[in-house]
Amino acid sequence: MSDYNIIGIDLAKRNFYIVAIDENRKAILKKSITREDFFSNFLLKLPENQTFAFEACGGCHYMAQRLEA
């Protein structure tokens, strides 16, 4: 998973939709993942200092705090 340059997340109540792009701006991962799997499995496999992008909404502040922790 270290080939990811930016991970974009479409926040939703139960499932997140994730797209990861490489340094050439090509999508190398597209998947739907539950909120629980995102925090318990997906994040643990990523290198530190990963760049995330998600829409500006009420939930993005919560996500930013969780990702920084």
Secondary structure as GFF3:
##gff-version 3
##sequence-region A 1 69
A	DSSP	beta_strand	6	10	.	.	.	ID=ss1
A	DSSP	beta_strand	15	21	.	.	.	ID=ss2
A	DSSP	beta_strand	27	34	.	.	.	ID=ss3
A	DSSP	alpha_helix	35	37	.	.	.	ID=ss4
A	DSSP	pi_helix	38	42	.	.	.	ID=ss5
A	DSSP	three_ten_helix	43	45	.	.	.	ID=ss6
A	DSSP	beta_strand	51	54	.	.	.	ID=ss7
A	DSSP	alpha_helix	58	68	.	.	.	ID=ss8
###
